[in-house]
């Protein structure tokens, strides 16, 4: 299948590790001009070196704290200066702290709001004018299966990511006439550092080993395994293509069948 993505400009947030990193590599394989950003310069340098070794192509990298609007503005401007206007935006923001309702204070809620929802809103605001001008654009927000089936001890993620889902649906109605699609990808249990951290956190609470926690997660999945980051990335790349030009305003689960609902 020809995806017609060659020379498209892609910005991926949280692009130094996990799903973001895997997605960056897949876009590079499609001939895209790829930029990744992260808070960690060390992680970015390491990711870029490994990608260059594998593909002989060095993605553009930008240090960016997504809770700061000035950093978001700078990231978009750096990409435009080097590659031109952004065609494809992948909002891939790390998860907020785990915890139950009574464990969390107002600062935790405010930070999660800035980290997840407002970073997505601000990034989209920065890229929309150029997408509207070209009458073409793709926006993909990475959420979680928790928007369909809340996960215990992740009330911040369950709540704020659900707000992104509602925002995406509303936005799709506003920008569809500009030939811009906006969708959510909702991964299930995926082999990333985030999942490992959650398993370690739960192990401390239960007294079990984190290996046992991860094994139990795998057992919950009808396919009896955890997802690879590139499996999530493959869907993101497809949604960015002309082949997916009639898909917008939707949330697509990629969870191995964990979520039990039929809607």
Secondary structure, 3 states (H helix, E strand, C coil): CCCCCCCCEEEEECCCCHHHHHHHHHHHHCCCEEEEEECCHHHHHHHHHHHHHHHCCCCEEEECCCCCHHHHHHHHHHHHHHHCCCCEEEECCCCCCCECHHHCCHHHHHHHHHHHHHHHHHHHHHHHHHHHHHCCEEEEEECCHHHCCCCCCEHHHHHHHHHHHHHHHHHHHHHHHHCEEEEEEEECCECCHHHHHHHHHHHHHHCCCHHHHHHHHHHHCCCCCCECHHHHHHHHHHHCCHHHCCCCCCEEEECCCCCCCCC
